[in-house]
Amino acid sequence: MKNLEHQTKQAFLFSLAFYCIALATKLFHLEIFPILFSISLLLSLIWVVLSLREIIFSGRISNTERMLMAVFIIFFNIIAGIVYFFFLREKVIGKK
């Protein structure tokens, strides 16, 4: 199965960028906000699925850690992404 490490991080960063741009358009009352926010949600869904795939197929973490990380990522989307990519991902995939 193809390794999707780079695509997972890229999807998260694009999602984060689109959330920031969408918030800026909301602050300036631009009509493009719903479109940008929808794109942000779609990209967010993609990175969540890819990160859950990394967690599920990881042999380096216990089942309890796997379950807690999955719940954390599902419920705390952007905050969990920041925590996952800066603190937890090295343990999950085993690379620096």
C-alpha positions, 0 to 999 in steps of 0.5 A: 500500500502506498505511503501517504505521509507527505499528502497527509501533512499537505492536506492539513496545511492546505486546510489550515490555510483555507480556514484562515482565508475563510475567516479573513473573508468573514471578517471583511464580509465578503460573499465568497466566505461560504465557498472557502469554508466549504473547501476548508471542510472538504480538505479537513475531511481529507486530512482526517481520513489520511491521519486516521489511516496512519494511526490505524496502520501504525504498529508503533502505538498501543490500541489504547493510544490508537483509540485516543488519538483517533477520537482526539483527531475527530473531535478537535479537528484543527487543534488536534492537527497541530498537536498531531503533526508537531508532537505525536506524528513521529511516534506514529510513523516512526520517522523524524 
